[in-house]
Amino acid sequence: MTTLSARLATALAALVCLPALAHDGHGLAGSHWHATDSAGLLLVAALAALALWFSRGGK
């Protein structure tokens, strides 16, 4: 893949996300959260902690 086509593919992938905003207040800087947003963040934190735990090796 050439550099130009890689950049175009990246830009297109970023633009595909734009309609995902349901209404005002959503997104990273949004004014309110839903229970599923919090559950997703907790899941990511738990997976990151688990990855760190297993990456310690025999230490």
C-alpha positions as CSV (number, residue, x, y, z in Angstrom):
1,M,0.0,0.0,0.0
2,T,1.4,3.4,-1.0
3,T,1.8,6.2,1.5
4,L,-1.0,8.2,-0.2
5,S,-3.5,5.3,-0.1
6,A,-2.6,4.5,3.5
7,R,-3.3,8.1,4.5
8,L,-6.6,8.1,2.6
9,A,-7.6,4.9,4.2
10,T,-6.8,6.3,7.7
11,A,-8.7,9.5,6.9
12,L,-11.7,7.5,5.7
13,A,-11.6,5.3,8.8
14,A,-11.6,8.3,11.0
15,L,-14.5,9.9,9.1
16,V,-16.6,6.8,9.4
17,C,-16.8,7.3,13.2
18,L,-18.4,10.8,12.9
19,P,-22.1,9.7,12.7
20,A,-21.6,7.6,15.9
21,L,-22.4,10.6,18.0
22,A,-26.1,10.1,19.0
23,H,-26.8,13.4,20.6
24,D,-25.2,16.3,22.5
25,G,-23.2,15.2,25.5
26,H,-21.7,12.0,24.1
27,G,-18.1,11.5,23.3
28,L,-14.9,11.7,25.3
29,A,-15.6,15.3,26.5
30,G,-19.4,14.6,26.9
31,S,-21.4,15.9,29.7
32,H,-23.0,12.6,30.7
33,W,-22.3,8.9,30.8
34,H,-24.4,5.8,30.6
35,A,-24.0,2.7,32.7
36,T,-22.5,0.8,29.6
37,D,-19.9,3.6,29.3
38,S,-18.7,3.0,32.9
39,A,-18.8,-0.8,32.5
40,G,-16.7,-0.5,29.3
41,L,-14.1,1.6,31.2
42,L,-14.0,-0.8,34.1
43,L,-13.5,-3.7,31.6
44,V,-10.6,-1.9,29.9
45,A,-9.0,-1.1,33.3
46,A,-9.4,-4.8,34.4
47,L,-7.9,-6.1,31.2
48,A,-5.0,-3.6,31.5
49,A,-4.4,-4.7,35.1
50,L,-4.5,-8.4,34.0
51,A,-2.1,-7.7,31.1
52,L,0.3,-6.0,33.5
53,W,0.0,-8.9,36.0
54,F,0.8,-11.5,33.4
55,S,3.6,-9.4,31.8
56,R,5.5,-9.5,35.1
57,G,6.8,-12.9,34.3
58,G,8.6,-14.8,37.1
59,K,9.5,-11.6,39.0
